Structures are given as structure tokens and as C-alpha cells.
Amino acid sequence: MAAPDIIQKLCTTFAAHREHYTSTRYNETELRREFIDPFFKAEGWPPVILK
């Protein structure tokens, strides 16, 4: 079974900009917004709302 299109796009984006994403300038909040949240959404998980 192939990965959903959005997950393939996330992987492609990461691979194309790996140096930026693995640098110390890229922080946890950016990671969450750009990769983790979209990944879980694609998998059907409900959004996490922190209070």
C-alpha cells in the first residue's frame, strides 16, 4: 500500500530542504506545524489543541 499523497509530499519537501530542516535554526514549533500535524491529519487523527 502506497503512502497517501500528502505524506509523500512531506517526504519530498523534507528531502529537498534537508539541510534547513536539520539545522539548529529550525525549531520544534516549525517542525510540528509543517510536518507532524499534517502527518497525523493525513492518518485521520483528530487535531491536538493545547490549552
Residue frames relative to the residue before (quaternion, step in Angstrom):
aa qw qx qy qz dx dy dz
M 1.0000 0.0000 0.0000 0.0000 0.00 0.00 0.00
A 0.3750 -0.7394 0.5214 0.2021 3.56 -0.84 1.02
A 0.5590 -0.5898 0.4645 0.3521 3.54 -1.21 0.54
P 0.5878 -0.5651 0.4323 0.3850 3.59 -1.12 0.57
D 0.6704 -0.5320 0.3434 0.3869 3.58 -1.16 0.63
I 0.6596 0.5167 -0.3260 0.4379 3.61 0.88 -0.87
I 0.6546 0.4950 -0.3210 0.4728 3.60 0.99 -0.73
Q 0.6198 0.5202 -0.3394 0.4796 3.59 1.03 -0.71
K 0.6460 0.5129 -0.3164 0.4685 3.59 1.02 -0.82
L 0.6300 0.5288 -0.3369 0.4582 3.61 0.97 -0.80
C 0.6605 0.5069 -0.3010 0.4650 3.58 0.97 -0.88
T 0.6514 0.5166 -0.3063 0.4636 3.57 0.98 -0.86
T 0.6470 0.5190 -0.3066 0.4671 3.56 0.98 -0.90
F 0.6570 0.5035 -0.3135 0.4653 3.58 0.90 -0.90
A 0.6745 0.5042 -0.3029 0.4461 3.57 0.83 -0.95
A 0.6719 0.5108 -0.2991 0.4452 3.60 0.99 -0.81
H 0.7937 0.2400 -0.1060 0.5489 3.59 1.12 -0.62
R 0.1246 0.8605 -0.4859 0.0893 3.55 1.18 0.63
E 0.6396 0.5394 -0.3403 0.4291 3.62 0.88 -0.87
H 0.6615 0.4986 -0.3047 0.4700 3.58 0.94 -0.87
Y 0.7180 0.4733 -0.2632 0.4372 3.58 0.80 -1.02
T 0.7196 0.4049 -0.2544 0.5035 3.59 1.15 -0.42
S 0.5107 0.6404 -0.4267 0.3834 3.58 1.26 0.11
T 0.6050 -0.5666 0.4174 0.3726 3.55 -1.26 0.32
R 0.5742 0.5943 -0.3769 0.4184 3.61 1.23 -0.24
Y 0.6468 0.4851 -0.3108 0.4998 3.59 1.21 -0.44
N 0.1567 -0.8496 0.5001 0.0589 3.57 -0.50 1.15
E 0.7387 -0.4524 0.2995 0.4000 3.52 -1.37 0.26
T 0.6340 0.5316 -0.3355 0.4503 3.60 0.99 -0.76
E 0.6488 0.5052 -0.3133 0.4750 3.57 0.95 -0.85
L 0.6259 0.5475 -0.3238 0.4512 3.56 0.98 -0.87
R 0.6675 0.5101 -0.2961 0.4546 3.54 0.89 -0.99
R 0.7089 0.4725 -0.2656 0.4513 3.58 0.81 -1.00
E 0.7568 0.4237 -0.2146 0.4490 3.57 0.89 -0.92
F 0.8233 0.2298 -0.0961 0.5101 3.59 1.04 -0.68
I 0.7353 0.4505 -0.2720 0.4271 3.60 0.61 -1.07
D 0.6760 0.4877 -0.3054 0.4603 3.61 0.82 -0.94
P 0.6808 0.4685 -0.3156 0.4662 3.66 0.81 -0.84
F 0.6058 0.5574 -0.3530 0.4447 3.59 1.09 -0.69
F 0.7006 0.4588 -0.2759 0.4717 3.58 0.79 -1.01
K 0.6089 0.5409 -0.3509 0.4622 3.60 1.05 -0.71
A 0.6570 0.5131 -0.3067 0.4594 3.60 0.94 -0.87
E 0.6885 0.4665 -0.2668 0.4870 3.56 1.15 -0.63
G 0.5723 -0.6430 0.3511 0.3685 3.56 1.32 0.05
W 0.4334 0.6896 -0.4701 0.3402 3.58 1.23 0.25
P 0.4924 -0.6458 0.4756 0.3379 3.60 -1.03 0.62
P 0.5807 -0.5893 0.4144 0.3791 3.60 -1.11 0.55
V 0.3633 -0.7071 0.5652 0.2203 3.54 -1.16 0.68
I 0.0775 -0.7854 0.6139 0.0177 3.55 -0.76 1.07
L 0.1911 -0.7991 0.5653 0.0737 3.54 -0.52 1.24
K 0.2106 -0.7831 0.5742 0.1123 3.54 -0.91 0.88
